Amino acid sequence: MSLDKTGIEHIQKTGNPVVDVETNVPVKVIAEGYKIENMEKYFDHPSRFRGCYSTELIKEFQSYIAQQGQVVCFINDATMEAKAFFDLGNENNPGHGEHRATLRLEKLSPYAAMCEINGKHQSQRELAEWLEDWRDYAVGLDIEEVAINIKKAIAAIRNITVSLKSEAGSEEKNLGHRRTGLEELDIKSGEENLPAYIQFTCEPYDGLSVRAFKMRLGVVTNRHDKPEVVLRVVQFEKIKEEMTIEFKDILLLELDKETTFIGAFNNGR
């Protein structure tokens, strides 16, 4: 019986407290306030498949969607996420969108550590200790981008000394920081060759290519005229754009381009 005026009158006349309602999901109208009660929980099997698979691994995401039927996928390149629907349907024949899979890439630990210190002012000791922790991924580079052994690079950072010199028309050094029109920092590091860059090589996300990130080393002084060092990734925004393109290209190898879209999608669930 359909839940229209006739159905309601039937309930009122007969006093029957329970009436079946014609829907795909088994429900009944209960006399108590005539609310709709979902009876599916009492069945041996649900009326349709529901579930959300989530992973941080590209290969696992690809394996899961390969075992399903037709899929509609949305790739959010801004957040390095992908969401696949297996029962979304279309405008003419919509589905509930209750069976889906989500891929959310997480930064691997070396890349996450690099991102955390990018642009961060640190003491010589803090940066030296950070480089010692991640020395397997790092190498020093001089101004000509010739490699410097990471042990020597760390020693040079520990031994940085800074003094002021006043010389009209003096040439500003790569690591210098001009304070006034006539003053600049004179940066020395004992007998060691202070690196101009630190090259940090790692896999940023599982499944993406290993990349070499060139980090420019800068030296400044704080308000107490003590030296601080900062590493900043060169052209970082450009590199992140390249990684999102690689992410999309990898997924499109396993997906139907006609049912794959770039952007975020929310079906309200």
C-alpha positions as CSV (number, residue, x, y, z in Angstrom):
1,M,0.0,0.0,0.0
2,S,1.3,3.4,-0.9
3,L,1.5,6.0,1.9
4,D,-0.9,8.5,0.4
5,K,-4.3,9.8,1.6
6,T,-6.0,6.5,0.9
7,G,-3.4,4.6,2.9
8,I,-3.7,6.9,5.9
9,E,-7.5,6.7,5.8
10,H,-7.2,2.9,5.7
11,I,-5.2,3.0,8.9
12,Q,-7.7,5.3,10.5
13,K,-10.7,3.2,9.5
14,T,-9.3,-0.3,10.3
15,G,-7.2,0.6,13.2
16,N,-4.5,-1.7,11.8
17,P,-1.3,-0.5,13.6
18,V,1.1,-1.7,11.0
19,V,1.0,-1.1,7.2
20,D,3.5,-2.0,4.6
21,V,4.9,0.8,2.5
22,E,6.1,0.2,-1.1
23,T,9.8,1.2,-1.1
24,N,13.0,-0.5,-2.1
25,V,14.1,-0.6,1.5
26,P,11.6,-2.6,3.7
27,V,9.7,-0.2,5.9
28,K,6.4,-0.1,7.7
29,V,4.2,2.6,9.1
30,I,3.7,2.2,12.9
31,A,0.5,3.5,14.5
32,E,2.5,5.3,17.1
33,G,2.5,8.7,15.5
34,Y,2.5,6.9,12.1
35,K,6.3,7.0,12.0
36,I,8.2,5.1,9.3
37,E,10.2,2.2,10.8
38,N,13.1,0.6,8.9
39,M,12.8,-3.2,9.1
40,E,16.0,-3.9,7.3
41,K,17.9,-4.6,10.5
42,Y,15.8,-7.6,11.2
43,F,16.5,-9.3,7.8
44,D,19.3,-11.8,7.2
45,H,20.8,-9.6,4.5
46,P,20.8,-5.8,3.8
47,S,18.7,-4.5,0.9
48,R,21.9,-3.1,-0.8
49,F,25.6,-3.1,-0.3
50,R,27.1,-0.3,1.8
51,G,30.6,0.5,2.8
52,C,33.6,2.8,2.5
53,Y,37.1,1.4,1.9
54,S,39.9,3.9,2.8
55,T,43.7,3.6,2.3
56,E,46.8,5.6,2.0
57,L,48.4,3.3,-0.6
58,I,47.8,3.9,-4.3
59,K,48.3,0.2,-5.3
60,E,45.8,-1.0,-2.7
61,F,43.2,1.6,-4.0
62,Q,43.8,0.5,-7.5
63,S,43.4,-3.2,-6.6
64,Y,40.1,-2.5,-4.8
65,I,38.5,-0.6,-7.6
66,A,39.6,-3.2,-10.1
67,Q,37.5,-5.8,-8.3
68,Q,34.4,-3.7,-8.4
69,G,32.0,-2.9,-11.3
70,Q,31.5,0.4,-12.9
71,V,33.2,3.2,-11.0
72,V,33.0,7.0,-11.0
73,C,36.1,8.6,-9.5
74,F,36.9,12.2,-8.4
75,I,40.5,13.2,-8.0
76,N,41.2,16.2,-5.7
77,D,44.6,17.3,-6.8
78,A,44.7,20.1,-4.2
79,T,44.6,17.6,-1.3
80,M,46.1,14.6,-2.9
81,E,42.9,12.6,-2.4
82,A,40.7,10.5,-4.6
83,K,37.2,9.2,-4.0
84,A,35.6,6.4,-6.0
85,F,31.8,5.6,-6.1
86,F,30.5,2.2,-7.2
87,D,26.8,2.9,-7.0
88,L,26.5,6.6,-7.8
89,G,24.5,6.1,-11.0
90,N,23.7,9.2,-13.0
91,E,21.1,12.0,-13.2
92,N,18.6,9.8,-15.0
93,N,19.2,6.8,-12.8
94,P,20.8,7.9,-9.5
95,G,22.2,5.6,-7.0
96,H,22.7,6.1,-3.3
97,G,26.5,6.4,-3.4
98,E,26.9,4.3,-0.3
99,H,29.6,2.0,-1.6
100,R,32.8,4.0,-2.1
101,A,36.6,3.9,-1.7
102,T,38.8,6.8,-0.6
103,L,42.5,7.3,-1.2
104,R,44.2,9.9,0.9
105,L,48.0,10.2,0.4
106,E,50.0,10.8,3.6
107,K,53.5,12.3,3.6
108,L,56.2,9.7,4.3
109,S,58.3,10.5,7.4
110,P,61.4,12.0,5.6
111,Y,59.3,14.2,3.4
112,A,57.1,15.3,6.4
113,A,60.2,16.1,8.4
114,M,61.5,18.3,5.5
115,C,58.2,20.1,5.2
116,E,58.2,20.8,8.9
117,I,61.5,22.7,8.9
118,N,61.0,24.4,5.5
119,G,61.3,28.1,6.1
120,K,61.7,27.6,9.9
121,H,64.4,29.7,11.7
122,Q,66.5,27.4,13.9
123,S,69.6,27.6,16.0
124,Q,72.8,26.1,14.7
125,R,72.5,23.2,17.1
126,E,68.9,22.5,16.2
127,L,69.6,22.4,12.4
128,A,72.8,20.3,12.9
129,E,70.9,17.8,15.0
130,W,68.1,17.6,12.5
131,L,70.6,16.9,9.7
132,E,72.3,14.2,11.8
133,D,68.9,12.5,12.2
134,W,68.2,12.6,8.5
135,R,71.8,12.4,7.2
136,D,70.9,9.4,5.0
137,Y,68.8,11.6,2.8
138,A,70.9,14.8,2.8
139,V,74.0,16.1,1.1
140,G,75.6,19.5,1.1
141,L,76.1,21.6,-2.0
142,D,78.4,24.6,-2.4
143,I,77.5,27.7,-4.4
144,E,78.5,25.9,-7.6
145,E,76.3,23.0,-6.6
146,V,79.3,20.7,-6.0
147,A,78.6,18.1,-3.4
148,I,79.9,18.5,0.2
149,N,80.0,15.5,2.5
150,I,77.1,15.8,4.9
151,K,79.5,15.3,7.9
152,K,81.5,18.3,6.8
153,A,78.4,20.3,6.1
154,I,77.0,19.6,9.6
155,A,80.4,20.6,11.2
156,A,80.4,23.8,9.2
157,I,76.9,24.7,10.4
158,R,77.9,24.1,14.0
159,N,80.9,26.4,13.6
160,I,79.2,29.4,12.1
161,T,80.3,32.7,13.5
162,V,78.8,36.0,12.6
163,S,80.3,39.5,12.8
164,L,79.4,42.9,11.4
165,K,81.6,44.7,9.0
166,S,81.1,48.2,7.6
167,E,82.4,48.6,4.2
168,A,80.9,51.1,1.7
169,G,80.2,49.4,-1.6
170,S,81.1,45.9,-0.3
171,E,79.7,43.0,-2.4
172,E,76.8,41.1,-0.7
173,K,77.6,37.4,-0.2
174,N,75.3,34.5,-1.1
175,L,74.7,33.8,2.6
176,G,75.0,37.4,3.8
177,H,72.2,39.5,5.2
178,R,72.5,43.3,4.7
179,R,71.4,45.2,7.8
180,T,72.0,48.8,6.7
181,G,73.2,50.5,3.6
182,L,76.8,50.1,4.8
183,E,76.7,47.0,7.0
184,E,76.5,43.3,6.2
185,L,77.0,40.1,8.1
186,D,80.4,38.5,7.8
187,I,79.7,34.8,8.0
188,K,82.5,32.4,8.7
189,S,82.7,28.7,9.6
190,G,86.2,27.8,10.7
191,E,88.0,25.6,8.3
192,E,84.9,23.9,6.9
193,N,83.2,24.9,3.7
194,L,79.8,26.2,4.6
195,P,77.2,24.7,2.2
196,A,75.0,27.1,0.2
197,Y,72.3,24.4,-0.2
198,I,71.2,21.1,1.4
199,Q,69.9,18.6,-1.1
200,F,67.3,16.3,0.5
201,T,66.3,13.3,-1.6
202,C,63.3,11.2,-0.6
203,E,60.0,9.6,-1.7
204,P,57.4,12.2,-0.8
205,Y,54.3,9.9,-0.9
206,D,54.0,6.1,-1.2
207,G,53.8,5.4,-5.0
208,L,55.3,8.7,-6.2
209,S,58.7,9.1,-7.6
210,V,61.8,9.9,-5.4
211,R,62.7,13.5,-5.7
212,A,65.7,15.7,-4.9
213,F,64.7,18.8,-3.0
214,K,67.2,21.6,-3.1
215,M,67.0,23.7,0.1
216,R,68.8,27.0,0.2
217,L,70.7,27.7,3.4
218,G,70.3,31.1,4.9
219,V,72.0,32.7,7.9
220,V,70.5,35.6,9.8
221,T,70.8,37.1,13.3
222,N,68.1,37.3,15.9
223,R,67.5,40.3,18.2
224,H,70.4,39.2,20.4
225,D,72.7,39.2,17.3
226,K,73.0,35.5,17.6
227,P,73.1,33.5,14.3
228,E,70.0,31.6,13.2
229,V,69.9,29.3,10.1
230,V,67.0,28.5,7.8
231,L,66.5,26.0,5.0
232,R,64.0,26.9,2.3
233,V,63.0,24.6,-0.6
234,V,63.8,26.2,-3.9
235,Q,60.7,26.4,-6.2
236,F,58.6,24.3,-3.8
237,E,55.2,25.3,-5.2
238,K,56.4,24.2,-8.7
239,I,57.5,20.8,-7.3
240,K,54.2,20.3,-5.5
241,E,52.4,21.0,-8.8
242,E,54.5,18.3,-10.5
243,M,53.7,15.8,-7.8
244,T,49.9,16.4,-8.2
245,I,50.2,15.9,-11.9
246,E,52.1,12.6,-11.3
247,F,49.4,11.5,-8.8
248,K,46.6,12.1,-11.4
249,D,48.5,10.4,-14.2
250,I,49.1,7.2,-12.0
251,L,45.4,6.9,-11.2
252,L,44.3,7.5,-14.7
253,L,46.3,4.5,-15.9
254,E,43.7,2.3,-14.1
255,L,40.6,4.4,-14.5
256,D,38.1,5.1,-17.3
257,K,38.9,8.7,-18.3
258,E,35.2,9.2,-19.2
259,T,34.1,8.6,-15.6
260,T,37.1,10.2,-13.9
261,F,36.9,13.9,-12.9
262,I,39.4,16.3,-11.4
263,G,38.0,18.0,-8.3
264,A,36.1,17.3,-5.1
265,F,32.6,15.7,-5.0
266,N,30.2,15.4,-2.0
267,N,27.0,13.4,-2.3
268,G,25.9,14.5,1.2
269,R,26.9,11.3,3.0
